[in-house]
Amino acid sequence: MKERNKITICMGSSCFARGNRANLELLESFLETNDLRQAIDLTGSRCEQCCPRGPNIRIGETSYHGVDEGSLLDLLEALAAGPEEV
C-alpha cells in the first residue's frame, strides 16, 4: 500500500476532546460514501506528539494540525481527487 493511502488520526485525550471525535466520524462517513474503505488504511494513534497544535491527523507522511471538520473535508476531497492534490 502506498504511504499516502494511510490516514492516522490521533486518539489521545487532548486531540479527541478538541475535535478528533467528530473528525473520526467524518472520516468514516467520507470513506464509506466515496467507496474508499479498501483504498485507505485508517488507523488511530495514542499520541502524535503535537498536543498543543491538535487535533492532529497524518495523511501519508504529512501531519496536519488544528484540523476541524471543514479542513478535514478539504483534505479528503483532495486525497480522493488524486496524488498531486494533497
Stockholm file with secondary structure:
# STOCKHOLM 1.0

chainA/1-86         MKERNKITICMGSSCFARGNRANLELLESFLETNDLRQAIDLTGSRCEQCCPRGPNIRIGETSYHGVDEGSLLDLLEALAAGPEEV
#=GR chainA/1-86 SS CCGGGEEEEECSHHHIIIIIHHHHHHHHHHHHHTTCTTTCEEEEESCCSCGGGCSCEEETTEEECSCCHHHHHHHHHHHHHCTTTC
#=GC SS_cons        CCGGGEEEEECSHHHIIIIIHHHHHHHHHHHHHTTCTTTCEEEEESCCSCGGGCSCEEETTEEECSCCHHHHHHHHHHHHHCTTTC
//
